[in-house]
Amino acid sequence: MYYEIRTYTFKPSRAPQWLALYKAEALPIQLELLGTLVGFFTTEIGDINQVVHIWGYESLDDRVARRDRMAADPRWQAWGKKVRELDLTVKMDTRIMRPTDFSPLR
């Protein structure tokens, strides 16, 4: 299993707005097309205005296929346009991680 860890940094006080929109509009699409949501987090202590979410994939090819399918979906394209127009995001970081042989997540 491979895990994609995405960290979004938002303009001050804008993360709650993004989260509400995401939960209502983007999450259903991602649950349908990306599959395995491992976790979704906000920062309690540390860099504020951040949201981190983790998705699991069977392989790197599985990730590419799922993300390509999502990128081609008109619902996802409309979501992306809306987020760009709202100008909430400062940056996004993505990491692909593979668990060690002793990790509780495999």
C-alpha positions in Angstrom: 0.0 0.0 0.0 1.1 3.5 -0.8 -0.1 6.6 1.1 -0.5 10.1 -0.3 -0.2 12.8 2.4 -1.5 16.2 1.2 -1.0 19.3 3.3 -2.9 22.4 2.3 -1.9 25.8 3.8 -4.6 28.5 3.7 -4.7 32.2 4.1 -5.4 33.2 7.7 -8.8 32.2 8.9 -9.8 30.6 5.6 -9.4 27.0 6.4 -12.9 26.6 8.0 -14.4 28.0 4.8 -12.5 25.5 2.6 -13.3 22.6 5.0 -17.1 23.4 4.8 -17.0 23.5 1.0 -14.8 20.4 0.8 -17.0 18.4 3.0 -20.1 19.3 1.1 -18.8 19.2 -2.5 -15.4 17.6 -2.9 -15.4 14.8 -0.3 -18.2 12.8 -1.9 -16.4 12.9 -5.3 -13.1 11.8 -3.8 -14.7 9.0 -1.7 -16.3 7.7 -4.9 -13.2 8.0 -7.2 -10.1 7.9 -4.9 -11.4 5.2 -2.6 -9.4 4.8 0.7 -9.5 7.8 2.9 -7.1 7.1 5.8 -7.4 10.3 7.7 -8.3 14.0 7.6 -6.8 16.5 10.0 -6.6 20.1 11.0 -3.7 21.6 13.0 -4.2 22.0 16.7 -0.7 23.0 17.6 2.0 24.1 15.1 1.5 25.7 11.7 -2.1 26.9 11.9 -4.3 27.3 8.9 -3.4 23.8 7.6 -5.4 20.7 6.6 -3.7 17.3 6.1 -5.4 14.4 4.4 -4.1 10.9 3.7 -5.3 8.6 1.0 -4.3 4.9 0.5 -3.6 3.3 -2.9 -2.8 -0.3 -3.8 0.1 0.8 -6.0 1.5 3.9 -7.7 -0.3 2.9 -10.9 -3.6 2.7 -8.9 -3.0 6.2 -7.7 -2.3 7.5 -11.2 -5.4 5.8 -12.6 -7.7 7.1 -9.8 -6.4 10.6 -9.9 -6.6 10.7 -13.7 -10.2 9.5 -13.5 -11.0 12.2 -10.9 -9.3 15.0 -12.9 -11.4 14.1 -16.0 -14.7 14.2 -13.9 -16.7 17.4 -14.6 -17.8 17.6 -11.0 -14.1 17.7 -9.9 -13.3 20.3 -12.5 -16.1 22.5 -11.2 -14.8 22.1 -7.7 -11.3 23.1 -8.7 -12.6 26.2 -10.5 -14.6 27.3 -7.5 -11.6 26.9 -5.1 -9.4 28.8 -7.5 -11.9 31.7 -7.7 -12.2 31.8 -3.9 -8.4 32.2 -3.6 -8.2 30.5 -0.2 -5.0 28.5 -0.6 -1.4 29.6 -0.1 0.2 26.3 -1.0 -0.2 22.5 -1.3 2.4 19.9 -0.5 2.1 16.2 -1.5 4.2 13.2 -0.4 3.9 9.6 -1.4 4.9 7.3 1.4 5.4 3.6 1.6 5.1 1.9 5.0 8.0 0.0 6.6 7.6 -3.7 7.3 6.8 -3.0 10.9 4.3 -0.2 10.3 0.7 -0.7 11.7 -0.5 0.6 8.4 0.5 -1.6 5.5 
